[in-house]
């Protein structure tokens, strides 16, 4: 059992596996947030010229009622 659950030599020592897992997690979350923000800015830039087309589609659907 000591092969899997090796006791720490010093109880106050830093557990580096947890530190590395947290760093990897924070890098992943940062990349994910960057991707979402970048995609939203691209969509806002592309959608600004299509506002009249969207308004026409909304008016067509409301006139059928």
PDB file of N, CA, C, O and CB in Angstrom:
ATOM      1  N   UNK A   1       0.821  -1.197   0.000  1.00  0.00           N
ATOM      2  CA  UNK A   1       0.000   0.000   0.000  1.00  0.00           C
ATOM      3  C   UNK A   1       0.865   1.260   0.000  1.00  0.00           C
ATOM      4  O   UNK A   1       0.418   2.311  -0.458  1.00  0.00           O
ATOM      5  CB  UNK A   1      -0.934  -0.001   1.206  1.00  0.00           C
ATOM      6  N   UNK A   2       2.068   1.169   0.496  1.00  0.00           N
ATOM      7  CA  UNK A   2       2.951   2.332   0.518  1.00  0.00           C
ATOM      8  C   UNK A   2       3.401   2.738  -0.873  1.00  0.00           C
ATOM      9  O   UNK A   2       3.884   3.855  -1.058  1.00  0.00           O
ATOM     10  CB  UNK A   2       4.157   2.052   1.380  1.00  0.00           C
ATOM     11  N   UNK A   3       3.255   1.855  -1.861  1.00  0.00           N
ATOM     12  CA  UNK A   3       3.635   2.220  -3.221  1.00  0.00           C
ATOM     13  C   UNK A   3       2.673   3.255  -3.808  1.00  0.00           C
ATOM     14  O   UNK A   3       3.081   4.128  -4.573  1.00  0.00           O
ATOM     15  CB  UNK A   3       3.676   0.975  -4.111  1.00  0.00           C
ATOM     16  N   UNK A   4       1.402   3.150  -3.444  1.00  0.00           N
ATOM     17  CA  UNK A   4       0.406   4.072  -3.982  1.00  0.00           C
ATOM     18  C   UNK A   4       0.231   5.311  -3.107  1.00  0.00           C
ATOM     19  O   UNK A   4       0.087   6.419  -3.623  1.00  0.00           O
ATOM     20  CB  UNK A   4      -0.922   3.365  -4.136  1.00  0.00           C
ATOM     21  N   UNK A   5       0.243   5.130  -1.801  1.00  0.00           N
ATOM     22  CA  UNK A   5       0.029   6.229  -0.865  1.00  0.00           C
ATOM     23  C   UNK A   5       1.301   6.446  -0.052  1.00  0.00           C
ATOM     24  O   UNK A   5       1.374   6.073   1.119  1.00  0.00           O
ATOM     25  CB  UNK A   5      -1.182   5.941   0.067  1.00  0.00           C
ATOM     26  N   UNK A   6       2.279   7.041  -0.674  1.00  0.00           N
ATOM     27  CA  UNK A   6       3.558   7.263  -0.009  1.00  0.00           C
ATOM     28  C   UNK A   6       3.412   8.431   0.962  1.00  0.00           C
ATOM     29  O   UNK A   6       2.953   9.499   0.555  1.00  0.00           O
ATOM     30  CB  UNK A   6       4.691   7.539  -1.046  1.00  0.00           C
ATOM     31  N   UNK A   7       3.781   8.268   2.218  1.00  0.00           N
ATOM     32  CA  UNK A   7       3.658   9.375   3.171  1.00  0.00           C
ATOM     33  C   UNK A   7       4.665  10.475   2.859  1.00  0.00           C
ATOM     34  O   UNK A   7       5.742  10.222   2.319  1.00  0.00           O
ATOM     35  CB  UNK A   7       3.856   8.871   4.609  1.00  0.00           C
ATOM     36  N   UNK A   8       4.294  11.693   3.210  1.00  0.00           N
ATOM     37  CA  UNK A   8       5.175  12.833   2.971  1.00  0.00           C
ATOM     38  C   UNK A   8       6.349  12.807   3.938  1.00  0.00           C
ATOM     39  O   UNK A   8       6.206  12.416   5.097  1.00  0.00           O
ATOM     40  CB  UNK A   8       4.403  14.155   3.106  1.00  0.00           C
ATOM     41  N   UNK A   9       7.509  13.227   3.451  1.00  0.00           N
ATOM     42  CA  UNK A   9       8.667  13.333   4.332  1.00  0.00           C
ATOM     43  C   UNK A   9       8.514  14.509   5.276  1.00  0.00           C
ATOM     44  O   UNK A   9       8.855  14.412   6.455  1.00  0.00           O
ATOM     45  CB  UNK A   9       9.954  13.473   3.519  1.00  0.00           C
ATOM     46  N   UNK A  10       8.005  15.614   4.766  1.00  0.00           N
ATOM     47  CA  UNK A  10       7.771  16.806   5.573  1.00  0.00           C
ATOM     48  C   UNK A  10       6.323  17.230   5.362  1.00  0.00           C
ATOM     49  O   UNK A  10       5.905  17.475   4.230  1.00  0.00           O
ATOM     50  CB  UNK A  10       8.768  17.964   5.197  1.00  0.00           C
ATOM     51  N   UNK A  11       5.566  17.316   6.433  1.00  0.00           N
ATOM     52  CA  UNK A  11       4.144  17.620   6.335  1.00  0.00           C
ATOM     53  C   UNK A  11       3.930  19.042   5.809  1.00  0.00           C
ATOM     54  O   UNK A  11       2.922  19.295   5.150  1.00  0.00           O
ATOM     55  CB  UNK A  11       3.463  17.448   7.703  1.00  0.00           C
ATOM     56  N   UNK A  12       4.822  19.952   6.073  1.00  0.00           N
ATOM     57  CA  UNK A  12       4.687  21.346   5.643  1.00  0.00           C
ATOM     58  C   UNK A  12       5.189  21.575   4.225  1.00  0.00           C
ATOM     59  O   UNK A  12       5.147  22.706   3.740  1.00  0.00           O
ATOM     60  CB  UNK A  12       5.433  22.252   6.591  1.00  0.00           C
ATOM     61  N   UNK A  13       5.655  20.550   3.556  1.00  0.00           N
ATOM     62  CA  UNK A  13       6.153  20.682   2.189  1.00  0.00           C
ATOM     63  C   UNK A  13       4.992  20.893   1.214  1.00  0.00           C
ATOM     64  O   UNK A  13       3.876  20.420   1.431  1.00  0.00           O
ATOM     65  CB  UNK A  13       6.969  19.434   1.789  1.00  0.00           C
ATOM     66  N   UNK A  14       5.287  21.609   0.147  1.00  0.00           N
ATOM     67  CA  UNK A  14       4.269  21.909  -0.860  1.00  0.00           C
ATOM     68  C   UNK A  14       4.001  20.654  -1.689  1.00  0.00           C
ATOM     69  O   UNK A  14       4.929  19.935  -2.060  1.00  0.00           O
ATOM     70  CB  UNK A  14       4.717  23.093  -1.775  1.00  0.00           C
ATOM     71  N   UNK A  15       2.736  20.401  -1.973  1.00  0.00           N
ATOM     72  CA  UNK A  15       2.361  19.290  -2.839  1.00  0.00           C
ATOM     73  C   UNK A  15       2.369  19.813  -4.271  1.00  0.00           C
ATOM     74  O   UNK A  15       1.433  20.488  -4.700  1.00  0.00           O
ATOM     75  CB  UNK A  15       0.952  18.694  -2.447  1.00  0.00           C
ATOM     76  N   UNK A  16       3.425  19.498  -4.999  1.00  0.00           N
ATOM     77  CA  UNK A  16       3.635  20.089  -6.308  1.00  0.00           C
ATOM     78  C   UNK A  16       2.650  19.579  -7.344  1.00  0.00           C
ATOM     79  O   UNK A  16       2.371  20.289  -8.311  1.00  0.00           O
ATOM     80  CB  UNK A  16       5.032  19.822  -6.767  1.00  0.00           C
ATOM     81  N   UNK A  17       2.122  18.394  -7.184  1.00  0.00           N
ATOM     82  CA  UNK A  17       1.147  17.905  -8.159  1.00  0.00           C
ATOM     83  C   UNK A  17      -0.119  18.764  -8.138  1.00  0.00           C
ATOM     84  O   UNK A  17      -0.714  19.018  -9.186  1.00  0.00           O
ATOM     85  CB  UNK A  17       0.796  16.431  -7.876  1.00  0.00           C
ATOM     86  N   UNK A  18      -0.532  19.209  -6.950  1.00  0.00           N
ATOM     87  CA  UNK A  18      -1.709  20.077  -6.839  1.00  0.00           C
ATOM     88  C   UNK A  18      -1.409  21.442  -7.458  1.00  0.00           C
ATOM     89  O   UNK A  18      -2.252  22.018  -8.146  1.00  0.00           O
ATOM     90  CB  UNK A  18      -2.138  20.236  -5.353  1.00  0.00           C
ATOM     91  N   UNK A  19      -0.203  21.952  -7.209  1.00  0.00           N
ATOM     92  CA  UNK A  19       0.178  23.247  -7.766  1.00  0.00           C
ATOM     93  C   UNK A  19       0.165  23.186  -9.290  1.00  0.00           C
ATOM     94  O   UNK A  19      -0.362  24.087  -9.941  1.00  0.00           O
ATOM     95  CB  UNK A  19       1.572  23.672  -7.255  1.00  0.00           C
ATOM     96  N   UNK A  20       0.741  22.131  -9.862  1.00  0.00           N
ATOM     97  CA  UNK A  20       0.763  22.005 -11.323  1.00  0.00           C
ATOM     98  C   UNK A  20      -0.636  21.806 -11.899  1.00  0.00           C
ATOM     99  O   UNK A  20      -0.946  22.329 -12.970  1.00  0.00           O
ATOM    100  CB  UNK A  20       1.658  20.843 -11.737  1.00  0.00           C
ATOM    101  N   UNK A  21      -1.476  21.060 -11.201  1.00  0.00           N
ATOM    102  CA  UNK A  21      -2.864  20.882 -11.671  1.00  0.00           C
ATOM    103  C   UNK A  21      -3.613  22.217 -11.673  1.00  0.00           C
ATOM    104  O   UNK A  21      -4.379  22.494 -12.596  1.00  0.00           O
ATOM    105  CB  UNK A  21      -3.615  19.855 -10.781  1.00  0.00           C
ATOM    106  N   UNK A  22      -3.400  23.036 -10.658  1.00  0.00           N
ATOM    107  CA  UNK A  22      -4.054  24.341 -10.604  1.00  0.00           C
ATOM    108  C   UNK A  22      -3.546  25.270 -11.714  1.00  0.00           C
ATOM    109  O   UNK A  22      -4.324  26.019 -12.304  1.00  0.00           O
ATOM    110  CB  UNK A  22      -3.827  24.988  -9.234  1.00  0.00           C
ATOM    111  N   UNK A  23      -2.236  25.216 -11.993  1.00  0.00           N
ATOM    112  CA  UNK A  23      -1.690  26.038 -13.075  1.00  0.00           C
ATOM    113  C   UNK A  23      -2.275  25.620 -14.412  1.00  0.00           C
ATOM    114  O   UNK A  23      -2.666  26.471 -15.211  1.00  0.00           O
ATOM    115  CB  UNK A  23      -0.160  25.938 -13.113  1.00  0.00           C
ATOM    116  N   UNK A  24      -2.338  24.315 -14.663  1.00  0.00           N
ATOM    117  CA  UNK A  24      -2.917  23.820 -15.919  1.00  0.00           C
ATOM    118  C   UNK A  24      -4.388  24.195 -16.020  1.00  0.00           C
ATOM    119  O   UNK A  24      -4.862  24.568 -17.093  1.00  0.00           O
ATOM    120  CB  UNK A  24      -2.754  22.294 -16.027  1.00  0.00           C
ATOM    121  N   UNK A  25      -5.109  24.098 -14.915  1.00  0.00           N
ATOM    122  CA  UNK A  25      -6.527  24.461 -14.902  1.00  0.00           C
ATOM    123  C   UNK A  25      -6.709  25.946 -15.213  1.00  0.00           C
ATOM    124  O   UNK A  25      -7.575  26.307 -16.010  1.00  0.00           O
ATOM    125  CB  UNK A  25      -7.157  24.122 -13.539  1.00  0.00           C
ATOM    126  N   UNK A  26      -5.908  26.805 -14.596  1.00  0.00           N
ATOM    127  CA  UNK A  26      -6.036  28.242 -14.826  1.00  0.00           C
ATOM    128  C   UNK A  26      -5.664  28.629 -16.253  1.00  0.00           C
ATOM    129  O   UNK A  26      -6.292  29.514 -16.834  1.00  0.00           O
ATOM    130  CB  UNK A  26      -5.167  29.006 -13.845  1.00  0.00           C
ATOM    131  N   UNK A  27      -4.661  27.984 -16.822  1.00  0.00           N
ATOM    132  CA  UNK A  27      -4.299  28.245 -18.215  1.00  0.00           C
ATOM    133  C   UNK A  27      -5.437  27.819 -19.145  1.00  0.00           C
ATOM    134  O   UNK A  27      -5.757  28.528 -20.098  1.00  0.00           O
ATOM    135  CB  UNK A  27      -2.989  27.504 -18.587  1.00  0.00           C
ATOM    136  N   UNK A  28      -6.044  26.671 -18.872  1.00  0.00           N
ATOM    137  CA  UNK A  28      -7.160  26.191 -19.690  1.00  0.00           C
ATOM    138  C   UNK A  28      -8.365  27.111 -19.605  1.00  0.00           C
ATOM    139  O   UNK A  28      -8.994  27.409 -20.620  1.00  0.00           O
ATOM    140  CB  UNK A  28      -7.558  24.792 -19.265  1.00  0.00           C
ATOM    141  N   UNK A  29      -8.688  27.561 -18.404  1.00  0.00           N
ATOM    142  CA  UNK A  29      -9.823  28.467 -18.228  1.00  0.00           C
ATOM    143  C   UNK A  29      -9.543  29.809 -18.904  1.00  0.00           C
ATOM    144  O   UNK A  29     -10.431  30.390 -19.527  1.00  0.00           O
ATOM    145  CB  UNK A  29     -10.125  28.675 -16.726  1.00  0.00           C
ATOM    146  N   UNK A  30      -8.315  30.297 -18.780  1.00  0.00           N
ATOM    147  CA  UNK A  30      -7.954  31.551 -19.445  1.00  0.00           C
ATOM    148  C   UNK A  30      -8.065  31.450 -20.953  1.00  0.00           C
ATOM    149  O   UNK A  30      -8.567  32.368 -21.602  1.00  0.00           O
ATOM    150  CB  UNK A  30      -6.547  31.957 -19.067  1.00  0.00           C
ATOM    151  N   UNK A  31      -7.603  30.344 -21.517  1.00  0.00           N
ATOM    152  CA  UNK A  31      -7.703  30.141 -22.967  1.00  0.00           C
ATOM    153  C   UNK A  31      -9.165  30.049 -23.403  1.00  0.00           C
ATOM    154  O   UNK A  31      -9.541  30.587 -24.444  1.00  0.00           O
ATOM    155  CB  UNK A  31      -6.944  28.865 -23.387  1.00  0.00           C
ATOM    156  N   UNK A  32      -9.986  29.367 -22.604  1.00  0.00           N
ATOM    157  CA  UNK A  32     -11.402  29.218 -22.926  1.00  0.00           C
ATOM    158  C   UNK A  32     -12.108  30.575 -22.904  1.00  0.00           C
ATOM    159  O   UNK A  32     -12.909  30.872 -23.791  1.00  0.00           O
ATOM    160  CB  UNK A  32     -12.076  28.250 -21.939  1.00  0.00           C
ATOM    161  N   UNK A  33     -11.816  31.392 -21.902  1.00  0.00           N
ATOM    162  CA  UNK A  33     -12.416  32.723 -21.819  1.00  0.00           C
ATOM    163  C   UNK A  33     -11.942  33.589 -22.985  1.00  0.00           C
ATOM    164  O   UNK A  33     -12.737  34.323 -23.572  1.00  0.00           O
ATOM    165  CB  UNK A  33     -12.067  33.395 -20.472  1.00  0.00           C
ATOM    166  N   UNK A  34     -10.650  33.510 -23.325  1.00  0.00           N
ATOM    167  CA  UNK A  34     -10.124  34.263 -24.463  1.00  0.00           C
ATOM    168  C   UNK A  34     -10.825  33.850 -25.755  1.00  0.00           C
ATOM    169  O   UNK A  34     -11.161  34.705 -26.574  1.00  0.00           O
ATOM    170  CB  UNK A  34      -8.606  34.052 -24.592  1.00  0.00           C
ATOM    171  N   UNK A  35     -11.050  32.549 -25.945  1.00  0.00           N
ATOM    172  CA  UNK A  35     -11.717  32.067 -27.147  1.00  0.00           C
ATOM    173  C   UNK A  35     -13.148  32.580 -27.224  1.00  0.00           C
ATOM    174  O   UNK A  35     -13.592  33.002 -28.292  1.00  0.00           O
ATOM    175  CB  UNK A  35     -11.704  30.545 -27.187  1.00  0.00           C
ATOM    176  N   UNK A  36     -13.869  32.550 -26.127  1.00  0.00           N
ATOM    177  CA  UNK A  36     -15.249  33.037 -26.107  1.00  0.00           C
ATOM    178  C   UNK A  36     -15.294  34.537 -26.398  1.00  0.00           C
ATOM    179  O   UNK A  36     -16.117  34.991 -27.192  1.00  0.00           O
ATOM    180  CB  UNK A  36     -15.908  32.737 -24.745  1.00  0.00           C
ATOM    181  N   UNK A  37     -14.411  35.307 -25.756  1.00  0.00           N
ATOM    182  CA  UNK A  37     -14.411  36.746 -25.976  1.00  0.00           C
ATOM    183  C   UNK A  37     -14.011  37.095 -27.406  1.00  0.00           C
ATOM    184  O   UNK A  37     -14.592  37.998 -28.008  1.00  0.00           O
ATOM    185  CB  UNK A  37     -13.473  37.427 -24.992  1.00  0.00           C
ATOM    186  N   UNK A  38     -13.041  36.400 -27.946  1.00  0.00           N
ATOM    187  CA  UNK A  38     -12.602  36.653 -29.321  1.00  0.00           C
ATOM    188  C   UNK A  38     -13.714  36.331 -30.310  1.00  0.00           C
ATOM    189  O   UNK A  38     -13.932  37.082 -31.261  1.00  0.00           O
ATOM    190  CB  UNK A  38     -11.347  35.826 -29.649  1.00  0.00           C
ATOM    191  N   UNK A  39     -14.415  35.232 -30.100  1.00  0.00           N
ATOM    192  CA  UNK A  39     -15.526  34.858 -30.967  1.00  0.00           C
ATOM    193  C   UNK A  39     -16.655  35.882 -30.892  1.00  0.00           C
ATOM    194  O   UNK A  39     -17.251  36.229 -31.911  1.00  0.00           O
ATOM    195  CB  UNK A  39     -16.048  33.474 -30.593  1.00  0.00           C
ATOM    196  N   UNK A  40     -16.946  36.362 -29.689  1.00  0.00           N
ATOM    197  CA  UNK A  40     -18.036  37.340 -29.550  1.00  0.00           C
ATOM    198  C   UNK A  40     -17.677  38.665 -30.221  1.00  0.00           C
ATOM    199  O   UNK A  40     -18.541  39.296 -30.830  1.00  0.00           O
ATOM    200  CB  UNK A  40     -18.358  37.576 -28.062  1.00  0.00           C
ATOM    201  N   UNK A  41     -16.418  39.096 -30.121  1.00  0.00           N
ATOM    202  CA  UNK A  41     -16.024  40.331 -30.795  1.00  0.00           C
ATOM    203  C   UNK A  41     -16.080  40.173 -32.309  1.00  0.00           C
ATOM    204  O   UNK A  41     -16.457  41.110 -33.012  1.00  0.00           O
ATOM    205  CB  UNK A  41     -14.619  40.749 -30.362  1.00  0.00           C
ATOM    206  N   UNK A  42     -15.713  39.009 -32.819  1.00  0.00           N
ATOM    207  CA  UNK A  42     -15.798  38.778 -34.259  1.00  0.00           C
ATOM    208  C   UNK A  42     -17.250  38.782 -34.718  1.00  0.00           C
ATOM    209  O   UNK A  42     -17.560  39.321 -35.780  1.00  0.00           O
ATOM    210  CB  UNK A  42     -15.128  37.449 -34.633  1.00  0.00           C
ATOM    211  N   UNK A  43     -18.137  38.190 -33.935  1.00  0.00           N
ATOM    212  CA  UNK A  43     -19.554  38.171 -34.305  1.00  0.00           C
ATOM    213  C   UNK A  43     -20.157  39.567 -34.249  1.00  0.00           C
ATOM    214  O   UNK A  43     -20.995  39.916 -35.080  1.00  0.00           O
ATOM    215  CB  UNK A  43     -20.333  37.228 -33.386  1.00  0.00           C
ATOM    216  N   UNK A  44     -19.735  40.368 -33.273  1.00  0.00           N
ATOM    217  CA  UNK A  44     -20.246  41.740 -33.202  1.00  0.00           C
ATOM    218  C   UNK A  44     -19.781  42.551 -34.395  1.00  0.00           C
ATOM    219  O   UNK A  44     -20.530  43.377 -34.916  1.00  0.00           O
ATOM    220  CB  UNK A  44     -19.801  42.416 -31.902  1.00  0.00           C
ATOM    221  N   UNK A  45     -18.547  42.322 -34.833  1.00  0.00           N
ATOM    222  CA  UNK A  45     -18.028  43.045 -35.986  1.00  0.00           C
ATOM    223  C   UNK A  45     -18.715  42.629 -37.269  1.00  0.00           C
ATOM    224  O   UNK A  45     -18.980  43.476 -38.122  1.00  0.00           O
ATOM    225  CB  UNK A  45     -16.542  42.832 -36.111  1.00  0.00           C
ATOM    226  N   UNK A  46     -19.007  41.366 -37.429  1.00  0.00           N
ATOM    227  CA  UNK A  46     -19.676  40.875 -38.635  1.00  0.00           C
ATOM    228  C   UNK A  46     -21.165  41.188 -38.620  1.00  0.00           C
ATOM    229  O   UNK A  46     -21.761  41.382 -39.680  1.00  0.00           O
ATOM    230  CB  UNK A  46     -19.467  39.374 -38.781  1.00  0.00           C
ATOM    231  N   UNK A  47     -21.764  41.240 -37.469  1.00  0.00           N
ATOM    232  CA  UNK A  47     -23.206  41.449 -37.380  1.00  0.00           C
ATOM    233  C   UNK A  47     -23.631  42.896 -37.474  1.00  0.00           C
ATOM    234  O   UNK A  47     -24.824  43.168 -37.606  1.00  0.00           O
ATOM    235  CB  UNK A  47     -23.710  40.886 -36.115  1.00  0.00           C
ATOM    236  N   UNK A  48     -22.705  43.835 -37.411  1.00  0.00           N
ATOM    237  CA  UNK A  48     -23.090  45.245 -37.410  1.00  0.00           C
ATOM    238  C   UNK A  48     -23.659  45.674 -38.766  1.00  0.00           C
ATOM    239  O   UNK A  48     -24.522  46.551 -38.808  1.00  0.00           O
ATOM    240  CB  UNK A  48     -21.887  46.119 -37.048  1.00  0.00           C
ATOM    241  N   UNK A  49     -23.205  45.085 -39.869  1.00  0.00           N
ATOM    242  CA  UNK A  49     -23.697  45.451 -41.190  1.00  0.00           C
ATOM    243  C   UNK A  49     -25.000  44.728 -41.540  1.00  0.00           C
ATOM    244  O   UNK A  49     -25.706  45.146 -42.458  1.00  0.00           O
ATOM    245  CB  UNK A  49     -22.641  45.148 -42.237  1.00  0.00           C
ATOM    246  N   UNK A  50     -25.322  43.668 -40.833  1.00  0.00           N
ATOM    247  CA  UNK A  50     -26.496  42.870 -41.154  1.00  0.00           C
ATOM    248  C   UNK A  50     -27.727  43.277 -40.351  1.00  0.00           C
ATOM    249  O   UNK A  50     -28.723  42.555 -40.350  1.00  0.00           O
ATOM    250  CB  UNK A  50     -26.201  41.418 -40.920  1.00  0.00           C
ATOM    251  N   UNK A  51     -27.677  44.407 -39.676  1.00  0.00           N
ATOM    252  CA  UNK A  51     -28.809  44.786 -38.833  1.00  0.00           C
ATOM    253  C   UNK A  51     -30.057  45.066 -39.665  1.00  0.00           C
ATOM    254  O   UNK A  51     -31.166  44.768 -39.220  1.00  0.00           O
ATOM    255  CB  UNK A  51     -28.456  46.012 -37.994  1.00  0.00           C
ATOM    256  N   UNK A  52     -29.903  45.633 -40.864  1.00  0.00           N
ATOM    257  CA  UNK A  52     -31.081  45.910 -41.680  1.00  0.00           C
ATOM    258  C   UNK A  52     -31.712  44.614 -42.170  1.00  0.00           C
ATOM    259  O   UNK A  52     -32.936  44.517 -42.254  1.00  0.00           O
ATOM    260  CB  UNK A  52     -30.713  46.805 -42.872  1.00  0.00           C
ATOM    261  N   UNK A  53     -30.897  43.620 -42.492  1.00  0.00           N
ATOM    262  CA  UNK A  53     -31.440  42.338 -42.932  1.00  0.00           C
ATOM    263  C   UNK A  53     -32.198  41.656 -41.790  1.00  0.00           C
ATOM    264  O   UNK A  53     -33.244  41.046 -42.008  1.00  0.00           O
ATOM    265  CB  UNK A  53     -30.310  41.422 -43.449  1.00  0.00           C
ATOM    266  N   UNK A  54     -31.668  41.764 -40.590  1.00  0.00           N
ATOM    267  CA  UNK A  54     -32.354  41.175 -39.450  1.00  0.00           C
ATOM    268  C   UNK A  54     -33.666  41.898 -39.185  1.00  0.00           C
ATOM    269  O   UNK A  54     -34.666  41.260 -38.857  1.00  0.00           O
ATOM    270  CB  UNK A  54     -31.462  41.214 -38.207  1.00  0.00           C
ATOM    271  N   UNK A  55     -33.676  43.212 -39.321  1.00  0.00           N
ATOM    272  CA  UNK A  55     -34.908  43.962 -39.114  1.00  0.00           C
ATOM    273  C   UNK A  55     -35.953  43.592 -40.157  1.00  0.00           C
ATOM    274  O   UNK A  55     -37.138  43.500 -39.834  1.00  0.00           O
ATOM    275  CB  UNK A  55     -34.632  45.463 -39.156  1.00  0.00           C
ATOM    276  N   UNK A  56     -35.534  43.378 -41.403  1.00  0.00           N
ATOM    277  CA  UNK A  56     -36.471  42.980 -42.449  1.00  0.00           C
ATOM    278  C   UNK A  56     -37.069  41.612 -42.150  1.00  0.00           C
ATOM    279  O   UNK A  56     -38.264  41.393 -42.352  1.00  0.00           O
ATOM    280  CB  UNK A  56     -35.776  42.966 -43.812  1.00  0.00           C
ATOM    281  N   UNK A  57     -36.239  40.695 -41.671  1.00  0.00           N
ATOM    282  CA  UNK A  57     -36.753  39.369 -41.348  1.00  0.00           C
ATOM    283  C   UNK A  57     -37.732  39.432 -40.185  1.00  0.00           C
ATOM    284  O   UNK A  57     -38.722  38.701 -40.170  1.00  0.00           O
ATOM    285  CB  UNK A  57     -35.604  38.418 -41.018  1.00  0.00           C
ATOM    286  N   UNK A  58     -37.470  40.294 -39.215  1.00  0.00           N
ATOM    287  CA  UNK A  58     -38.392  40.438 -38.091  1.00  0.00           C
ATOM    288  C   UNK A  58     -39.707  41.063 -38.553  1.00  0.00           C
ATOM    289  O   UNK A  58     -40.771  40.667 -38.076  1.00  0.00           O
ATOM    290  CB  UNK A  58     -37.757  41.293 -36.978  1.00  0.00           C
ATOM    291  N   UNK A  59     -39.659  42.013 -39.456  1.00  0.00           N
ATOM    292  CA  UNK A  59     -40.867  42.646 -39.945  1.00  0.00           C
ATOM    293  C   UNK A  59     -41.681  41.691 -40.794  1.00  0.00           C
ATOM    294  O   UNK A  59     -42.911  41.729 -40.757  1.00  0.00           O
ATOM    295  CB  UNK A  59     -40.529  43.887 -40.736  1.00  0.00           C
ATOM    296  N   UNK A  60     -41.016  40.829 -41.566  1.00  0.00           N
ATOM    297  CA  UNK A  60     -41.759  39.862 -42.367  1.00  0.00           C
ATOM    298  C   UNK A  60     -42.502  38.861 -41.500  1.00  0.00           C
ATOM    299  O   UNK A  60     -43.640  38.496 -41.799  1.00  0.00           O
ATOM    300  CB  UNK A  60     -40.822  39.132 -43.306  1.00  0.00           C
ATOM    301  N   UNK A  61     -41.868  38.421 -40.440  1.00  0.00           N
ATOM    302  CA  UNK A  61     -42.533  37.435 -39.595  1.00  0.00           C
ATOM    303  C   UNK A  61     -43.676  38.062 -38.829  1.00  0.00           C
ATOM    304  O   UNK A  61     -44.663  37.377 -38.562  1.00  0.00           O
ATOM    305  CB  UNK A  61     -41.543  36.802 -38.629  1.00  0.00           C
ATOM    306  N   UNK A  62     -43.595  39.324 -38.464  1.00  0.00           N
ATOM    307  CA  UNK A  62     -44.682  39.961 -37.717  1.00  0.00           C
ATOM    308  C   UNK A  62     -45.837  40.337 -38.633  1.00  0.00           C
ATOM    309  O   UNK A  62     -46.974  40.399 -38.165  1.00  0.00           O
ATOM    310  CB  UNK A  62     -44.171  41.202 -36.987  1.00  0.00           C
ATOM    311  N   UNK A  63     -45.598  40.594 -39.928  1.00  0.00           N
ATOM    312  CA  UNK A  63     -46.682  40.977 -40.823  1.00  0.00           C
ATOM    313  C   UNK A  63     -47.559  39.803 -41.222  1.00  0.00           C
ATOM    314  O   UNK A  63     -48.682  40.001 -41.685  1.00  0.00           O
ATOM    315  CB  UNK A  63     -46.121  41.623 -42.054  1.00  0.00           C
ATOM    316  N   UNK A  64     -47.066  38.586 -41.052  1.00  0.00           N
ATOM    317  CA  UNK A  64     -47.873  37.408 -41.399  1.00  0.00           C
ATOM    318  C   UNK A  64     -48.931  37.102 -40.362  1.00  0.00           C
ATOM    319  O   UNK A  64     -49.909  36.414 -40.657  1.00  0.00           O
ATOM    320  CB  UNK A  64     -46.987  36.201 -41.574  1.00  0.00           C
ATOM    321  N   UNK A  65     -48.749  37.608 -39.143  1.00  0.00           N
ATOM    322  CA  UNK A  65     -49.718  37.326 -38.077  1.00  0.00           C
ATOM    323  C   UNK A  65     -50.945  38.080 -38.252  1.00  0.00           C
ATOM    324  O   UNK A  65     -51.865  37.959 -37.442  1.00  0.00           O
ATOM    325  CB  UNK A  65     -49.166  37.619 -36.750  1.00  0.00           C
TER     326      UNK A  65
END
